[in-house]
Amino acid sequence: MAISTSSRPSRPVGAFRTPWFQALESPRLCIIPVRDRNGLVQAFSLIADREVARLMEFPPELSFRQFEQGFHRGPRKDIFLLQERASGRLAGLVIFCALPGRTSWHSILYGLHEDFRGHGLAKEGCRTLVACMARNRISEGITATVKGSNRPSRKVVEALGLRLVPGAGQSEWAMPMEGFRPTIPERLWRLPRWDHVPTGMARLARRVMGVLV
């Protein structure tokens, strides 16, 4: 099933969007999309760890309420929990955030609990997700911002195929999805003039596009 992450009709604040998939598996991980408040609580339990928050550059004093509000506030964010298959323990999370002004590009952010670091699990989880995005035409490209001192994260983005952006400094990495070609319905959906179409007509057109895409 092909899925587009382009703008959909607005949803009520606090509503959870349909995830790209129900679950994915890699050799050592179950990858579970956050699709309800309980999943969001589990994601926050990892970010509540000060070291994970520091590595992911979240404020150390971040409350669940702030995290929840940030998740539901645009642009769209998709969070995936990484569960170790052998132990059933929650190992980490990956977050994809749509980039404003860069149609169908996403930034990637990831973090692991200290018990699971150093074994290539972040690389495995991210690779599995990026491959899913490529198969389902979800993203045209991936970016990441990595501090020069964060060598483990640099290794992950290098393994994903991201490369330093010329002229963007030493922190931004990006990778266009090879062979990504939007279909005609996807191109129509991305037209920037939807805001000038009467609400009823736009809603109907988006429904039609949703079926075609």
Phi and psi restraints in degrees (value plus and minus 20) as a CYANA .aco file:
   2 ALA   PHI    -105.0   -65.0
   2 ALA   PSI     116.1   156.1
   3 ILE   PHI    -148.1  -108.1
   3 ILE   PSI     116.5   156.5
   4 SER   PHI    -129.1   -89.1
   4 SER   PSI     121.3   161.3
   5 THR   PHI    -121.3   -81.3
   5 THR   PSI      -5.7    34.3
   6 SER   PHI     -85.4   -45.4
   6 SER   PSI     147.5   187.5
   7 SER   PHI     -79.2   -39.2
   7 SER   PSI     115.7   155.7
   8 ARG   PHI    -129.5   -89.5
   8 ARG   PSI     151.0   191.0
   9 PRO   PHI     -76.2   -36.2
   9 PRO   PSI     125.8   165.8
  10 SER   PHI     -80.9   -40.9
  10 SER   PSI     123.6   163.6
  11 ARG   PHI    -130.9   -90.9
  11 ARG   PSI     140.8   180.8
  12 PRO   PHI     -79.5   -39.5
  12 PRO   PSI     125.2   165.2
  13 VAL   PHI     -78.6   -38.6
  13 VAL   PSI     112.1   152.1
  14 GLY   PHI      74.0   114.0
  14 GLY   PSI     -25.4    14.6
  15 ALA   PHI     -97.7   -57.7
  15 ALA   PSI     124.7   164.7
  16 PHE   PHI    -115.5   -75.5
  16 PHE   PSI     113.2   153.2
  17 ARG   PHI    -100.1   -60.1
  17 ARG   PSI     137.4   177.4
  18 THR   PHI     -84.2   -44.2
  18 THR   PSI     106.0   146.0
  19 PRO   PHI     -90.9   -50.9
  19 PRO   PSI     144.0   184.0
  20 TRP   PHI     -86.1   -46.1
  20 TRP   PSI     -50.3   -10.3
  21 PHE   PHI    -176.3  -136.3
  21 PHE   PSI     146.5   186.5
  22 GLN   PHI    -102.9   -62.9
  22 GLN   PSI     -57.0   -17.0
  23 ALA   PHI    -189.2  -149.2
  23 ALA   PSI     132.1   172.1
  24 LEU   PHI    -149.8  -109.8
  24 LEU   PSI     136.7   176.7
  25 GLU   PHI    -151.7  -111.7
  25 GLU   PSI     122.6   162.6
  26 SER   PHI    -140.0  -100.0
  26 SER   PSI     157.0   197.0
  27 PRO   PHI     -71.8   -31.8
  27 PRO   PSI     -56.8   -16.8
  28 ARG   PHI    -137.9   -97.9
  28 ARG   PSI     -22.5    17.5
  29 LEU   PHI    -150.2  -110.2
  29 LEU   PSI     127.6   167.6
  30 CYS   PHI    -122.4   -82.4
  30 CYS   PSI     109.3   149.3
  31 ILE   PHI    -131.8   -91.8
  31 ILE   PSI      94.3   134.3
  32 ILE   PHI    -137.1   -97.1
  32 ILE   PSI     101.7   141.7
  33 PRO   PHI     -92.9   -52.9
  33 PRO   PSI     122.4   162.4
  34 VAL   PHI     -95.9   -55.9
  34 VAL   PSI      97.9   137.9
  35 ARG   PHI    -150.1  -110.1
  35 ARG   PSI     -13.3    26.7
  36 ASP   PHI    -175.6  -135.6
  36 ASP   PSI     157.2   197.2
  37 ARG   PHI     -86.3   -46.3
  37 ARG   PSI     -52.8   -12.8
  38 ASN   PHI     -82.2   -42.2
  38 ASN   PSI     -60.7   -20.7
  39 GLY   PHI     -84.3   -44.3
  39 GLY   PSI     -56.5   -16.5
  40 LEU   PHI     -86.2   -46.2
  40 LEU   PSI     -57.0   -17.0
  41 VAL   PHI     -83.4   -43.4
  41 VAL   PSI     -61.5   -21.5
  42 GLN   PHI     -83.9   -43.9
  42 GLN   PSI     -61.5   -21.5
  43 ALA   PHI     -81.9   -41.9
  43 ALA   PSI     -61.9   -21.9
  44 PHE   PHI     -87.8   -47.8
  44 PHE   PSI     -49.8    -9.8
  45 SER   PHI     -80.4   -40.4
  45 SER   PSI     -49.2    -9.2
  46 LEU   PHI     -97.5   -57.5
  46 LEU   PSI     -64.0   -24.0
  47 ILE   PHI     -89.4   -49.4
  47 ILE   PSI     -42.5    -2.5
  48 ALA   PHI     -86.0   -46.0
  48 ALA   PSI     -39.7     0.3
  49 ASP   PHI     -90.2   -50.2
  49 ASP   PSI     103.4   143.4
  50 ARG   PHI     -80.4   -40.4
  50 ARG   PSI     -55.7   -15.7
  51 GLU   PHI     -90.5   -50.5
  51 GLU   PSI     -60.7   -20.7
  52 VAL   PHI     -84.1   -44.1
  52 VAL   PSI     -63.9   -23.9
  53 ALA   PHI     -79.7   -39.7
  53 ALA   PSI     -60.5   -20.5
  54 ARG   PHI     -86.2   -46.2
  54 ARG   PSI     -65.6   -25.6
  55 LEU   PHI     -86.5   -46.5
  55 LEU   PSI     -52.2   -12.2
  56 MET   PHI    -110.8   -70.8
  56 MET   PSI     -19.7    20.3
  57 GLU   PHI      42.1    82.1
  57 GLU   PSI      18.3    58.3
  58 PHE   PHI    -111.4   -71.4
  58 PHE   PSI     127.7   167.7
  59 PRO   PHI     -79.7   -39.7
  59 PRO   PSI     115.8   155.8
  60 PRO   PHI     -83.4   -43.4
  60 PRO   PSI     -43.3    -3.3
  61 GLU   PHI    -115.7   -75.7
  61 GLU   PSI      -7.2    32.8
  62 LEU   PHI     -79.5   -39.5
  62 LEU   PSI     108.8   148.8
  63 SER   PHI    -114.6   -74.6
  63 SER   PSI     143.0   183.0
  64 PHE   PHI     -82.1   -42.1
  64 PHE   PSI     -58.5   -18.5
  65 ARG   PHI     -80.4   -40.4
  65 ARG   PSI     -62.5   -22.5
  66 GLN   PHI     -86.3   -46.3
  66 GLN   PSI     -61.1   -21.1
  67 PHE   PHI     -82.7   -42.7
  67 PHE   PSI     -62.9   -22.9
  68 GLU   PHI     -85.7   -45.7
  68 GLU   PSI     -63.7   -23.7
  69 GLN   PHI     -83.5   -43.5
  69 GLN   PSI     -60.5   -20.5
  70 GLY   PHI     -85.3   -45.3
  70 GLY   PSI     -54.7   -14.7
  71 PHE   PHI     -85.5   -45.5
  71 PHE   PSI     -63.5   -23.5
  72 HIS   PHI    -101.7   -61.7
  72 HIS   PSI     -36.9     3.1
  73 ARG   PHI    -100.5   -60.5
  73 ARG   PSI     121.7   161.7
  74 GLY   PHI     -84.6   -44.6
  74 GLY   PSI     139.4   179.4
  75 PRO   PHI     -93.2   -53.2
  75 PRO   PSI     149.5   189.5
  76 ARG   PHI     -78.6   -38.6
  76 ARG   PSI     118.5   158.5
  77 LYS   PHI    -147.2  -107.2
  77 LYS   PSI     118.4   158.4
  78 ASP   PHI    -142.0  -102.0
  78 ASP   PSI     105.8   145.8
  79 ILE   PHI    -132.8   -92.8
  79 ILE   PSI     117.7   157.7
  80 PHE   PHI    -147.0  -107.0
  80 PHE   PSI     109.0   149.0
  81 LEU   PHI    -108.7   -68.7
  81 LEU   PSI     116.3   156.3
  82 LEU   PHI    -123.4   -83.4
  82 LEU   PSI      92.7   132.7
  83 GLN   PHI    -130.7   -90.7
  83 GLN   PSI     105.4   145.4
  84 GLU   PHI     -88.2   -48.2
  84 GLU   PSI     105.4   145.4
  85 ARG   PHI     -86.3   -46.3
  85 ARG   PSI     -58.6   -18.6
  86 ALA   PHI     -85.9   -45.9
  86 ALA   PSI     -62.6   -22.6
  87 SER   PHI    -122.1   -82.1
  87 SER   PSI     -39.6     0.4
  88 GLY   PHI      57.2    97.2
  88 GLY   PSI     -14.5    25.5
  89 ARG   PHI    -103.8   -63.8
  89 ARG   PSI     132.2   172.2
  90 LEU   PHI     -98.1   -58.1
  90 LEU   PSI      95.7   135.7
  91 ALA   PHI    -114.4   -74.4
  91 ALA   PSI     -53.6   -13.6
  92 GLY   PHI    -199.9  -159.9
  92 GLY   PSI    -185.9  -145.9
  93 LEU   PHI    -169.5  -129.5
  93 LEU   PSI     137.4   177.4
  94 VAL   PHI    -149.3  -109.3
  94 VAL   PSI     116.0   156.0
  95 ILE   PHI    -141.5  -101.5
  95 ILE   PSI     109.6   149.6
  96 PHE   PHI    -131.4   -91.4
  96 PHE   PSI     111.3   151.3
  97 CYS   PHI    -144.9  -104.9
  97 CYS   PSI     107.4   147.4
  98 ALA   PHI     -83.5   -43.5
  98 ALA   PSI     120.0   160.0
  99 LEU   PHI    -114.7   -74.7
  99 LEU   PSI      97.6   137.6
 100 PRO   PHI     -81.6   -41.6
 100 PRO   PSI     115.4   155.4
 101 GLY   PHI      64.5   104.5
 101 GLY   PSI     -26.2    13.8
 102 ARG   PHI    -147.6  -107.6
 102 ARG   PSI      71.3   111.3
 103 THR   PHI     -71.3   -31.3
 103 THR   PSI     101.1   141.1
 104 SER   PHI      41.6    81.6
 104 SER   PSI       4.1    44.1
 105 TRP   PHI    -119.8   -79.8
 105 TRP   PSI     132.1   172.1
 106 HIS   PHI    -154.5  -114.5
 106 HIS   PSI     124.5   164.5
 107 SER   PHI    -113.9   -73.9
 107 SER   PSI     129.8   169.8
 108 ILE   PHI    -138.3   -98.3
 108 ILE   PSI     119.1   159.1
 109 LEU   PHI    -159.8  -119.8
 109 LEU   PSI     119.6   159.6
 110 TYR   PHI    -169.2  -129.2
 110 TYR   PSI     137.1   177.1
 111 GLY   PHI    -177.7  -137.7
 111 GLY   PSI     126.9   166.9
 112 LEU   PHI    -146.2  -106.2
 112 LEU   PSI     126.3   166.3
 113 HIS   PHI     -85.0   -45.0
 113 HIS   PSI     127.9   167.9
 114 GLU   PHI     -78.3   -38.3
 114 GLU   PSI     -48.4    -8.4
 115 ASP   PHI     -85.9   -45.9
 115 ASP   PSI     -36.5     3.5
 116 PHE   PHI    -135.4   -95.4
 116 PHE   PSI     -13.2    26.8
 117 ARG   PHI    -101.2   -61.2
 117 ARG   PSI     134.8   174.8
 118 GLY   PHI      63.7   103.7
 118 GLY   PSI     -10.4    29.6
 119 HIS   PHI    -140.0  -100.0
 119 HIS   PSI     -10.4    29.6
 120 GLY   PHI      58.9    98.9
 120 GLY   PSI      -4.9    35.1
 121 LEU   PHI     -92.1   -52.1
 121 LEU   PSI     -56.4   -16.4
 122 ALA   PHI     -82.5   -42.5
 122 ALA   PSI     -63.6   -23.6
 123 LYS   PHI     -82.0   -42.0
 123 LYS   PSI     -64.2   -24.2
 124 GLU   PHI     -83.9   -43.9
 124 GLU   PSI     -65.6   -25.6
 125 GLY   PHI     -85.4   -45.4
 125 GLY   PSI     -64.6   -24.6
 126 CYS   PHI     -86.4   -46.4
 126 CYS   PSI     -60.8   -20.8
 127 ARG   PHI     -81.5   -41.5
 127 ARG   PSI     -62.1   -22.1
 128 THR   PHI     -83.4   -43.4
 128 THR   PSI     -62.3   -22.3
 129 LEU   PHI     -88.4   -48.4
 129 LEU   PSI     -62.7   -22.7
 130 VAL   PHI     -84.8   -44.8
 130 VAL   PSI     -57.5   -17.5
 131 ALA   PHI     -83.6   -43.6
 131 ALA   PSI     -59.1   -19.1
 132 CYS   PHI     -83.9   -43.9
 132 CYS   PSI     -61.3   -21.3
 133 MET   PHI     -82.6   -42.6
 133 MET   PSI     -59.3   -19.3
 134 ALA   PHI     -87.8   -47.8
 134 ALA   PSI     -63.1   -23.1
 135 ARG   PHI     -83.7   -43.7
 135 ARG   PSI     -58.2   -18.2
 136 ASN   PHI    -118.4   -78.4
 136 ASN   PSI      -9.2    30.8
 137 ARG   PHI      35.9    75.9
 137 ARG   PSI      21.4    61.4
 138 ILE   PHI    -103.2   -63.2
 138 ILE   PSI     -52.4   -12.4
 139 SER   PHI    -159.0  -119.0
 139 SER   PSI     124.9   164.9
 140 GLU   PHI    -104.8   -64.8
 140 GLU   PSI     -43.4    -3.4
 141 GLY   PHI    -191.5  -151.5
 141 GLY   PSI     140.8   180.8
 142 ILE   PHI    -142.5  -102.5
 142 ILE   PSI     118.4   158.4
 143 THR   PHI    -146.6  -106.6
 143 THR   PSI     139.0   179.0
 144 ALA   PHI    -168.6  -128.6
 144 ALA   PSI     127.0   167.0
 145 THR   PHI    -132.9   -92.9
 145 THR   PSI      99.4   139.4
 146 VAL   PHI    -148.5  -108.5
 146 VAL   PSI     107.0   147.0
 147 LYS   PHI     -88.2   -48.2
 147 LYS   PSI     124.4   164.4
 148 GLY   PHI     -78.1   -38.1
 148 GLY   PSI     -48.6    -8.6
 149 SER   PHI    -101.6   -61.6
 149 SER   PSI     -29.8    10.2
 150 ASN   PHI    -112.9   -72.9
 150 ASN   PSI      58.4    98.4
 151 ARG   PHI     -83.8   -43.8
 151 ARG   PSI     -60.0   -20.0
 152 PRO   PHI     -79.7   -39.7
 152 PRO   PSI     -62.2   -22.2
 153 SER   PHI     -88.0   -48.0
 153 SER   PSI     -54.9   -14.9
 154 ARG   PHI     -82.9   -42.9
 154 ARG   PSI     -59.4   -19.4
 155 LYS   PHI     -84.5   -44.5
 155 LYS   PSI     -57.2   -17.2
 156 VAL   PHI     -84.8   -44.8
 156 VAL   PSI     -69.4   -29.4
 157 VAL   PHI     -86.9   -46.9
 157 VAL   PSI     -53.5   -13.5
 158 GLU   PHI     -85.3   -45.3
 158 GLU   PSI     -60.7   -20.7
 159 ALA   PHI     -85.4   -45.4
 159 ALA   PSI     -49.2    -9.2
 160 LEU   PHI     -96.9   -56.9
 160 LEU   PSI     -31.2     8.8
 161 GLY   PHI      76.5   116.5
 161 GLY   PSI     -13.8    26.2
 162 LEU   PHI     -95.3   -55.3
 162 LEU   PSI     127.5   167.5
 163 ARG   PHI    -150.7  -110.7
 163 ARG   PSI     134.5   174.5
 164 LEU   PHI     -78.7   -38.7
 164 LEU   PSI     118.0   158.0
 165 VAL   PHI    -102.6   -62.6
 165 VAL   PSI     100.3   140.3
 166 PRO   PHI     -77.4   -37.4
 166 PRO   PSI     109.6   149.6
 167 GLY   PHI      59.1    99.1
 167 GLY   PSI     -19.0    21.0
 168 ALA   PHI    -121.8   -81.8
 168 ALA   PSI      -6.8    33.2
 169 GLY   PHI      68.4   108.4
 169 GLY   PSI    -191.0  -151.0
 170 GLN   PHI    -120.2   -80.2
 170 GLN   PSI      -3.7    36.3
 171 SER   PHI    -139.9   -99.9
 171 SER   PSI     -43.4    -3.4
 172 GLU   PHI    -114.6   -74.6
 172 GLU   PSI     108.1   148.1
 173 TRP   PHI    -138.3   -98.3
 173 TRP   PSI     128.7   168.7
 174 ALA   PHI    -172.1  -132.1
 174 ALA   PSI     134.4   174.4
 175 MET   PHI    -167.6  -127.6
 175 MET   PSI      97.0   137.0
 176 PRO   PHI     -94.9   -54.9
 176 PRO   PSI     123.4   163.4
 177 MET   PHI     -92.2   -52.2
 177 MET   PSI      99.3   139.3
 178 GLU   PHI     -84.6   -44.6
 178 GLU   PSI     114.0   154.0
 179 GLY   PHI      56.6    96.6
 179 GLY   PSI     -13.3    26.7
 180 PHE   PHI     -92.3   -52.3
 180 PHE   PSI     102.3   142.3
 181 ARG   PHI    -155.1  -115.1
 181 ARG   PSI      88.6   128.6
 182 PRO   PHI     -78.8   -38.8
 182 PRO   PSI     122.0   162.0
 183 THR   PHI     -93.7   -53.7
 183 THR   PSI     148.9   188.9
 184 ILE   PHI     -78.9   -38.9
 184 ILE   PSI     -66.9   -26.9
 185 PRO   PHI     -78.8   -38.8
 185 PRO   PSI     -58.8   -18.8
 186 GLU   PHI     -84.7   -44.7
 186 GLU   PSI     -60.4   -20.4
 187 ARG   PHI     -83.0   -43.0
 187 ARG   PSI     -62.6   -22.6
 188 LEU   PHI     -82.8   -42.8
 188 LEU   PSI     -60.1   -20.1
 189 TRP   PHI     -82.0   -42.0
 189 TRP   PSI     -51.4   -11.4
 190 ARG   PHI    -106.4   -66.4
 190 ARG   PSI     -22.7    17.3
 191 LEU   PHI     -75.8   -35.8
 191 LEU   PSI     115.2   155.2
 192 PRO   PHI    -100.2   -60.2
 192 PRO   PSI     -14.1    25.9
 193 ARG   PHI    -118.4   -78.4
 193 ARG   PSI     -12.6    27.4
 194 TRP   PHI     -79.1   -39.1
 194 TRP   PSI     -52.8   -12.8
 195 ASP   PHI     -84.9   -44.9
 195 ASP   PSI     -36.8     3.2
 196 HIS   PHI    -118.2   -78.2
 196 HIS   PSI     -17.1    22.9
 197 VAL   PHI    -115.1   -75.1
 197 VAL   PSI     120.0   160.0
 198 PRO   PHI     -69.8   -29.8
 198 PRO   PSI     121.4   161.4
 199 THR   PHI     -72.7   -32.7
 199 THR   PSI     -68.7   -28.7
 200 GLY   PHI     -80.9   -40.9
 200 GLY   PSI     -63.6   -23.6
 201 MET   PHI     -86.3   -46.3
 201 MET   PSI     -61.5   -21.5
 202 ALA   PHI     -82.8   -42.8
 202 ALA   PSI     -61.6   -21.6
 203 ARG   PHI     -82.0   -42.0
 203 ARG   PSI     -63.8   -23.8
 204 LEU   PHI     -84.6   -44.6
 204 LEU   PSI     -64.3   -24.3
 205 ALA   PHI     -82.0   -42.0
 205 ALA   PSI     -60.1   -20.1
 206 ARG   PHI     -86.3   -46.3
 206 ARG   PSI     -55.9   -15.9
 207 ARG   PHI     -83.7   -43.7
 207 ARG   PSI     -62.8   -22.8
 208 VAL   PHI     -83.0   -43.0
 208 VAL   PSI     -64.7   -24.7
 209 MET   PHI     -82.8   -42.8
 209 MET   PSI     -57.1   -17.1
 210 GLY   PHI     -80.6   -40.6
 210 GLY   PSI     -56.3   -16.3
 211 VAL   PHI     -91.3   -51.3
 211 VAL   PSI     -63.2   -23.2
 212 LEU   PHI     -88.8   -48.8
 212 LEU   PSI     -58.7   -18.7
